[in-house]
Amino acid sequence: MAGYTKRRLSGAALGKVAERFKALSEPMRLRLLYALMDGEKTVSELVVETGGVQANVSKHLSVLLDAGILGRRKQGTSSYYRITDESIFELCDLVCGSIHDRLAAELEELGATPRS
């Protein structure tokens, strides 16, 4: 594979990789990341943008915070969340691009024209 560097990872390192993917494996967490891609937001703003329930949104933000993907700053009574691990942008772009390409190929096989 062009551009790929194979790394030797210990069992502990592989565990950390698995933890990172586990943190990203929930659709609500992906919605939260998508909402935060254009800058920091409060829990209230994220509830509105994702259509979630405040307690559920807070729980998922906590998981992403613990995973080191998000950062939080407090201002008065509000907490502002932001993406601190910029590799998330590349990862989302890579995965979304791969899914788009695969679906386009499947549509082509069926004789349909994909929309961009």
N, C-alpha and C positions, 0 to 999 in steps of 0.2 A: 504494500500500500504506500503510495507516494505521500510524503509528509508526515508519516506516522513514526513515532519513536517508541519502540518496545522497551518497557522499564521492568527491571526485576523488583518485585514487590514482596515484602515479607507478609506473613499471615496477618500481622497487626495492621500493616498498611492497607492490605486488601479489606480488612474489617472497616477501616476508616472510609475507603471508597464506597463500600456497601452502605455505610451509614449515610453518606452524602446522597446516594441514589435513593435510599429509603425516604429521606427528608423531602425529596422531589417527587415521590411516587403517589401523591394525593392530588386529585384534581383541584381542590380548593386552594392548596398551596401554590399550584401552578397559576391559578387565577390571581392570587395575591401577588406573585412575582410579576405577572404580566401588568397588573395595575401599577406596580412600583417601578416599572421600567422607565417611566417618564418623570421620576423624581419622588421625593419622600412624601408620605401621607400619614394622616392620623388614622387611628382605628375606625373612627366614625366615617371618615372619607372612604376607607377600604370596605366598610360594611355596605355603604351605598353603591360603590362601584362594582362590587362582586355579587351583591344581592344576598350576602350571607347574614347570619345571625351574630350579634356582637360576641357572645361567649365562644362560639365556634371559630370566628375569625381570630379572636385573641389566642385561642388554643393553638391554631395553626401558625400564627406569627411567632409564638413561643418556640415551637419546634424549629422553625427556620432561623430564629435567633440563636438557639442552642447549637444548631449545626454550623454556625458561623457564616451563614449566607446573608443574613440581615444584620443591620445595626439599628440602635434606637437612641434617640435623644429625648430628654424630657424638657418641656417648656411650660411652666405653670402646671396646670392640671392635665395637659395633653402629652401624649407620647407620639413622637414622629418616627416612622420606620422608613428605612432605605436599604437598598441592595448594597452590600459592602464587598461581596465577592464578585468582581467584574467578570469572572470566567462564566458566570451564569448566562450573560448575554450571548457569549459564543456558543455555549452548550445548547441553549434554546434555539438559536439560529441554525445550528448544525442539525439538531433533531427535527425541527420543523421543516427544514429544507429536504432532509432525507425522506420524511413522510410525504411531502408534496411530490417529490420525484417518483416515489413508489406508486402513489395513487394515480399520477399522470400516466405512468407506464401501464397500470392496470386498465385505466380508461381507454388508452390507445389500443390495447389488446381487444377490448370490447367494441372498438370502432367508434367510440365517443370522442369528442373534442374537449380537453380540459379547459377550465376557465382559470385565468391567472388572478 
